[in-house]
Amino acid sequence: MVMCGCVRNQKKKDTQKEVNVQNAANKEYLHLNNDKPAGILRVECEDCILKFKIGNQAHTLEVRNGNREKFIYPSADSYLNTILTSHQDQMIRIIVFDPNGNIISNTLDHFKKKESLSRNYHLKYVKKSNSVLIKTYVKD
């Protein structure tokens, strides 16, 4: 998933400029999707299932031959609960970004067939009065 964004300066609302989102990862920036603070959950594997819950919403990502990404919408202070199940012997990477663009987790683990792993990630973000909002144009 490639994210492109538009930055709107809160002090000068008529000024817009394009920004490389990869360079905008700090607490002065807040990434939005559908006008909600959005993080990203990415899974890289050949054949696995990731079940996750954030807030009161549960989701399932099935990955075959590659990777999947999903926008996640945490509250200002919440937890992402995951259960990853592998369908073959393989290396699996999970990457979690919070809405400020910080990497919360970037793990690469070896799994055996039918092995499962449960993890919890603490997600929080900061929205200041002078935060630059980066609105993405990517749909789930």
N, C-alpha and C positions, 0 to 999 in steps of 0.2 A: 504494500500500500504506500503510495507516494502522497504525501500531504503537501498541498500548496495552500498558502494562506494570504490573507490581506490583513495588514496591521492598521488599526485606526488609532490615532493619537487622541487620548481623552481630552487634552487641553485644546487642541485645534481639530474640531470634528470634521472640517472640510479637507484635511490632509490625509491622503492614503498613500502607502507605498508598499511594494512587494517585498517580501522578506523570505529568506531561506529558513524554514522552520527548524532545521537542525542546529542553527546558530542561535536560536531563541530560547534555549533551555535554562531558565533561571526563574527565581521567584518574582521577577518583575513582569513576567509574561504568563498568560493564562490561555490555554488552548480550548476552543469551544467547537462543538459540533452540534448542529441543531439548537444553537444558543444555550447549550448546557456545557459546563466544564467536563471535558472528556479526556480520559487516559486511553492507552492502547495496551491490549494484551496480544502477544504474538507467540505462536507455537510452531516450532520447526521439528518435523519428524517424517518418517516414511508411512507409518500406519499407527495412529493413536487416537484416543478420545480424551478430551479435557472437559470435565464438568466443573463449572464454577458458579459461585454465588456472590453477589455483591448487593448489599442491602437486602431487600426482600425479593430480588429477581434472580432466578436460577437459569443458567444457559448451558448448552452443550455444543462443543466444537469437535467435529470429526475431521481428522486430517489424514489425507492419503497423498503420498508422493510430493511432499513439499512443505508448505507452510500455510497458516491461516492467521489473519489478524481480525481483531474485533474491537470496536470502541467500547469502553467501559465508562460508566457514569457514576463515580463515587460521590458521596456527600463530602463535606469539608473534612471529615475525620471518620473514616470507615475502614472495613476490612474486606479483602478479596480472598475468599476461601476456594481452593482448587483441589481437585482430585484428578490426577493424570494416570491413564491406563494405557500401557503399551501392548500392541498385538503381535510384536515380534522383537527379537534382540536388536537393539538399536541405541543410538545416542539421540537424546531429545533436549532441545533448548526451549526455555521459557523466558520471554522478555516482558517486563511490565514497566510501563511509563505512567507517571501520574499526570494530572492536568497541567502542572507547571513545566512539564517536559523532562523531569528528572527520571533517571533510570532507577526503579525500585528493586528490580531483580533482573539478572542476566545469568541464568544458570544453565549448565550443560551437564546432563547426567546420563549414565549408562543404565539402560533398562533391559531386563530379560522379558521373554514372552509372558504375557498375562500379569506382569508386575504393576503395582499401583503405588502412587506416592501422593500424599496429602500435604499441602502447604497453605499457610496463611500469610498474606501480605498486608501490611498496614499502609493504607493510602490516605494521604491528606494533601490538601493544596491550600495555597495562600492567595487570596484576592485582596489586593490593596486598592486604595482609591486611585492610585496612579498606575495600576497595572495596564499593560498594553494587551489588548484582546486580539488573539489570532483566531480568526474564524476559518474553519476548514470547509472545503467544498467536496467532501468525500462522503458517500452514503455507506451505511452498514451493509 
